[in-house]
Amino acid sequence: MRIEHGPSTANIWAQCLLMLIATDIYWNSAWPKLRSPQFRIGLHLAQWIHTYTQVRDQLPYRRQYAVPGFVRRHMGNLTDRDARLWRLVAATGITAKSALPRRCGVR
């Protein structure tokens, strides 16, 4: 057994650090959303899209917000149906942010 001190192309330590940082970013984004009842039930997203639909023509940088017309038309109201759809979107987002670091590991 011997220890080699030459440069390695594997760079396992850097890959490990990148994976830890990516996991931290995703989980730190998912945790507040998971703890927020307003976000979990979809109310936050429904209110945001509804307000955006009403004031989008008054925003100074309209092209900065990429909300498709389909979303504004079909999910931009505060109906019970819209709230259920946004609840599903919120749950999907939280799940994806929690599971993504494990599925997309650095190899």
C-alpha positions in Angstrom: 0.0 0.0 0.0 1.3 3.4 -0.9 0.0 7.0 -1.1 0.3 8.8 -4.3 0.8 12.6 -4.2 0.3 13.3 -7.9 -2.7 15.2 -9.3 -5.9 13.3 -9.7 -8.6 13.6 -12.3 -11.2 12.2 -10.0 -11.4 15.3 -7.8 -13.8 13.5 -5.3 -13.4 16.2 -2.6 -14.6 19.0 -5.0 -17.5 16.8 -6.1 -18.5 16.1 -2.5 -18.4 19.8 -1.7 -20.5 20.7 -4.7 -23.1 18.1 -3.8 -23.3 19.4 -0.2 -23.7 23.0 -1.4 -26.4 22.0 -3.9 -28.2 20.0 -1.3 -28.0 22.9 1.2 -29.4 25.4 -1.4 -32.3 23.1 -2.3 -33.2 22.2 1.3 -32.9 25.8 2.5 -35.4 26.7 -0.2 -37.8 23.9 0.6 -37.8 24.2 4.4 -39.5 27.7 4.7 -42.0 26.7 2.1 -42.8 23.5 4.0 -43.2 25.4 7.3 -45.5 28.1 5.7 -49.2 27.1 5.8 -50.0 29.9 3.4 -47.5 28.4 0.8 -48.5 24.8 1.4 -52.2 25.4 0.8 -51.4 27.3 -2.5 -52.8 30.6 -1.2 -49.4 32.5 -1.6 -49.0 31.4 -5.2 -52.7 32.0 -6.1 -52.6 35.5 -4.6 -49.3 36.3 -6.3 -50.6 35.3 -9.8 -53.9 37.1 -9.2 -52.2 40.3 -8.2 -49.7 40.1 -11.0 -52.5 39.6 -13.5 -54.1 42.8 -12.3 -51.0 45.0 -12.1 -48.7 43.6 -14.8 -49.3 46.5 -17.2 -48.2 49.0 -14.6 -44.9 47.2 -13.8 -41.8 49.0 -15.0 -39.9 45.9 -16.2 -42.8 43.7 -17.6 -40.5 41.4 -19.5 -38.7 40.4 -16.4 -41.7 38.4 -15.1 -42.2 35.3 -17.2 -45.7 34.2 -16.4 -47.3 32.6 -19.4 -50.7 33.9 -20.6 -52.1 30.4 -20.1 -51.3 30.5 -16.4 -52.7 34.0 -16.1 -56.0 33.1 -17.9 -56.6 29.7 -16.3 -55.1 30.0 -12.8 -55.1 33.8 -12.2 -58.3 34.0 -10.2 -58.9 33.3 -6.6 -61.5 30.5 -7.1 -61.5 27.2 -5.2 -60.3 25.4 -8.4 -57.3 27.8 -8.7 -56.4 27.3 -5.1 -56.5 23.5 -5.5 -54.3 23.7 -8.6 -51.8 26.0 -6.8 -51.8 23.7 -3.8 -50.7 20.9 -6.1 -48.0 23.1 -7.6 -46.8 24.1 -4.2 -46.6 20.4 -3.0 -44.8 19.4 -6.2 -42.3 22.2 -5.8 -41.6 21.3 -2.2 -41.2 17.6 -3.1 -38.9 18.4 -6.0 -36.7 20.7 -4.0 -36.4 18.1 -1.2 -35.8 15.1 -3.6 -33.7 16.7 -6.4 -30.3 16.8 -4.6 -30.6 13.0 -4.0 -31.6 12.3 -7.6 -29.0 14.5 -9.3 -25.9 13.6 -7.4 -22.5 14.6 -8.7 -20.7 11.6 -10.2 
